Structure formats: structure tokens, C-alpha cells
Amino acid sequence: MYKQKTLILGGSTEGFLLAQRINSTYGEAVETVTSFAGITKIRRAVVGCSRVGGFGGVQGLASYLQTENISYVMDATHPFAAQIKRNVAEAVRSVQGVKLVHVLRPEWQAQTGDEWLLAGDMAQAAHCLNGFAKNSTVFLAVGRKELAAFSGCGSIDFLARVIDPPQERELPSKISFIVGRGPFGLEAERALFAAHDIAAVVCKNSGGDGASAKLQVARERKIPVVMVRRPEVPTGKCVSDVGAALDWLEQEMSR
């Protein structure tokens, strides 16, 4: 029996769910390979096959698609993983017969009572903090690799949540860390904000439910959130959730 092969660009909750659902739905008829960038050392177990590390840019990814006889690519990377999204779109265009879908969860939307300050990138977010958050504690939920942008905020105490302990050398002078992986519950977030007297939050507009509790707590405590805008939406077919991605796969397989 011919086995169709699907590459899942993973690392997100959607990526893990896709591998699980595809394997439970199609069994041996569809082989899944979930690819991880390798940025985080601690990864959740994934159903099906997996690989870790980059592809070597657009050409390397295109070569991988051909060599491994990939039929479908499901991009379930983080909404801020702009480079890999561009690379996979270009690679797929160069390989005949490969189909691509981006799984892009909806952005968070400000609600009544929110005080959001929008920033285009981390540098703007840091500049914004220097304008109003001096001599206070700011919660950073931006990922380990973005912390250097805040190294010039010398008067601010930062509390950063990361999946792995940071190894970067350039960090804010006053920073402490919480190591953890979402989802994060509402009560736990309330306790965290209260214990550290959080005065402001910086986060990416990642969307989804797993990390949204901090926004509700900020709303309850009436503290500002510096919200970093997403990169541009990738070109090509986009769906908003795992269910829609599975519908897309079924339709493509039936063609």
C-alpha cells in the first residue's frame, strides 16, 4: 500500500495535535514527520516520527521534500516564526506536487478594560517600557531569545518566563526567571502576579488559549500590556485551527 507522507512543522500545541489526530484517523496510510527547530531542549513526546534541527534554508528544505517524498506540509510553527514560514512557502513552490497549509491561530483581541500598548517589535516594546515602567516589576512573556532587547531598561526589574533556562549572554541587568511550559491556569497566574507585584506585561500576540490567562489577570489588576504585533501573514492557504487543517488534508487526499 502506498503511504502518503506529511511533514508537520511543529513545536506548537497545534503541531502535536495534528500528529495525534492524523495518526488516529489514517493509521499507517499516512506517515507523519514532525520537525522541531531545536530551540528548546525539553520537548513533549509526539505521535509518529520526528526530526530536530534546521533544513539549511529554502534549498535544503526543498531537497528534503523531494528526497523524503513529502506529499503535504502542514506549517504549525509559532505565529512569530516568520522566517520558516517564508522558507517553506518558497520551498513548496519549487517542488512539484507538494501541498502546503499554514495553521495560524487567531490573534488575541483587546477587550473592554484592557490597556494595550501596541509595539511593532521588541525594540519598540523596550522603548515603551522606558517611558512608563521605571522602578517597577515587568513580566516578560516573550521567549528566551528576545530578552536581549530589554538590556537597556536598567531601572526595571524583569520577571521572565522561559521554557529552558537562558544561555544568552546579553540580558537585562535586573532579571529573574520562571521556567515553565503552558498552558498556564488563571489561578496560578493570579498568584504569580500578586506575589511579584507585577506592574506591566510584555508579550507577543500569539493567540490561543494556553497563554491567555495573563491577559485576564492584567485586565483584573488594571495594568498595561505591551503587545507586540505579529509578523505579516504568510502567503498561501491559511486555516485557523487543527480541525480546519484536517479538513484540508482530507480534501487534498481525495483529489
ZISULZI-V821151 format. One record per backbone hydrogen bond with DSSP energy under -0.5 kcal/mol. CO is the residue of the C=O (numbers start at 1). NH is the residue of the N-H. If there is no record, write none. Layout:
co->(CO | CO)
nh->(NH | NH)
This chain:
co->(2 | 4 | 5 | 5 | 6 | 6 | 7 | 7 | 8 | 8 | 9 | 12 | 13 | 14 | 15 | 16 | 17 | 18 | 19 | 20 | 21 | 22 | 22 | 23 | 26 | 27 | 29 | 31 | 32 | 33 | 33 | 34 | 35 | 36 | 41 | 49 | 51 | 56 | 57 | 58 | 59 | 60 | 61 | 62 | 63 | 64 | 65 | 66 | 71 | 72 | 73 | 73 | 74 | 74 | 75 | 76 | 78 | 80 | 81 | 82 | 83 | 84 | 85 | 86 | 87 | 88 | 89 | 90 | 91 | 92 | 94 | 95 | 99 | 101 | 101 | 102 | 102 | 103 | 106 | 111 | 115 | 116 | 117 | 119 | 121 | 122 | 123 | 124 | 125 | 126 | 127 | 128 | 128 | 129 | 129 | 133 | 136 | 136 | 137 | 137 | 138 | 138 | 139 | 139 | 140 | 141 | 143 | 144 | 146 | 147 | 148 | 150 | 152 | 153 | 155 | 156 | 157 | 158 | 159 | 160 | 160 | 161 | 162 | 169 | 173 | 174 | 176 | 178 | 178 | 183 | 185 | 186 | 187 | 188 | 189 | 190 | 191 | 192 | 193 | 193 | 194 | 197 | 199 | 200 | 201 | 202 | 203 | 204 | 209 | 210 | 210 | 212 | 212 | 213 | 214 | 215 | 216 | 217 | 218 | 218 | 219 | 224 | 225 | 225 | 226 | 226 | 227 | 227 | 228 | 237 | 239 | 241 | 242 | 243 | 244 | 245 | 246 | 247 | 248 | 249 | 250 | 252)
nh->(4 | 31 | 71 | 72 | 8 | 33 | 9 | 74 | 10 | 35 | 76 | 16 | 17 | 18 | 19 | 20 | 21 | 22 | 23 | 24 | 25 | 26 | 27 | 27 | 29 | 30 | 4 | 6 | 49 | 8 | 35 | 51 | 10 | 53 | 43 | 34 | 36 | 60 | 61 | 62 | 63 | 64 | 65 | 66 | 67 | 68 | 70 | 69 | 99 | 7 | 75 | 101 | 9 | 76 | 103 | 12 | 81 | 82 | 85 | 86 | 87 | 88 | 89 | 90 | 91 | 92 | 93 | 94 | 94 | 95 | 96 | 98 | 73 | 75 | 103 | 104 | 239 | 105 | 208 | 114 | 225 | 118 | 227 | 229 | 125 | 126 | 127 | 128 | 129 | 130 | 131 | 131 | 132 | 132 | 133 | 136 | 138 | 157 | 199 | 200 | 140 | 159 | 141 | 202 | 161 | 204 | 146 | 147 | 149 | 150 | 151 | 153 | 154 | 156 | 135 | 158 | 138 | 176 | 140 | 162 | 178 | 143 | 180 | 171 | 175 | 158 | 160 | 162 | 180 | 185 | 189 | 190 | 191 | 192 | 193 | 194 | 195 | 196 | 197 | 198 | 197 | 137 | 224 | 139 | 226 | 141 | 228 | 206 | 212 | 183 | 184 | 215 | 216 | 217 | 218 | 219 | 220 | 221 | 222 | 223 | 222 | 201 | 117 | 227 | 203 | 228 | 119 | 229 | 205 | 102 | 104 | 245 | 246 | 247 | 248 | 249 | 250 | 251 | 252 | 253 | 254 | 255)
